[in-house]
Amino acid sequence: MASRIIPRRDAIEVCIDRDGIISLCQPDPSGNDDAIVTVHPSDVPRLIKFLRDAAKEALAIDEPEEGA
């Protein structure tokens, strides 16, 4: 599988190793160690839910409170 990268933000590379484990890699622009998160394929749906919930919370931070 080819790597997938989200452009125009801090890069996140998605790879699959020989054992079928998914890795998310974010290169450190200053040259230090890259940040790597490994995920078992069976945990992907749960991780997606966590990310969706976190995105919803993060987007709500930018919204003004009602009546403010």
C-alpha positions in Angstrom: 0.0 0.0 0.0 1.3 3.5 -0.8 1.8 5.9 2.0 -0.9 8.5 2.5 -0.1 12.0 3.6 -2.4 14.9 4.5 -0.8 18.0 2.7 -0.5 21.6 3.9 -0.5 20.7 7.6 2.1 19.0 9.7 2.7 15.8 7.7 1.2 12.6 8.9 2.3 9.5 7.1 0.2 6.2 7.3 2.1 2.9 6.8 1.4 -0.8 7.3 4.3 -3.0 8.4 5.0 -6.6 7.5 3.0 -7.8 10.6 -0.1 -5.8 9.5 0.3 -3.1 12.2 -0.6 0.4 11.2 1.8 3.2 12.0 1.1 7.0 12.0 4.3 8.9 11.7 4.8 12.6 12.1 8.2 13.8 11.1 9.8 16.4 13.4 10.7 19.4 11.3 13.6 20.3 13.7 15.3 16.9 12.9 14.6 15.3 16.3 12.9 11.9 16.6 9.7 11.4 14.6 6.5 10.9 16.6 5.2 7.4 15.8 1.9 5.8 16.9 1.2 2.2 16.2 -2.4 0.8 16.0 -3.6 -2.7 15.6 -6.1 -2.9 12.7 -8.9 -4.1 14.9 -8.6 -0.9 17.0 -9.0 1.5 14.0 -12.8 1.9 14.3 -12.5 2.8 18.0 -9.6 5.2 17.2 -11.7 6.8 14.5 -14.5 7.4 17.0 -12.1 8.9 19.5 -10.7 11.2 16.8 -14.1 12.2 15.7 -15.2 13.0 19.2 -12.0 15.0 19.8 -12.4 16.9 16.6 -16.0 17.8 17.5 -14.7 19.1 20.9 -11.8 21.0 19.3 -14.1 22.7 16.8 -16.5 23.7 19.5 -13.7 25.6 21.2 -13.6 28.1 18.3 -17.4 28.6 18.4 -18.7 31.6 20.5 -21.0 30.7 23.4 -24.6 31.4 22.9 -25.6 34.8 24.2 -22.0 35.9 24.6 
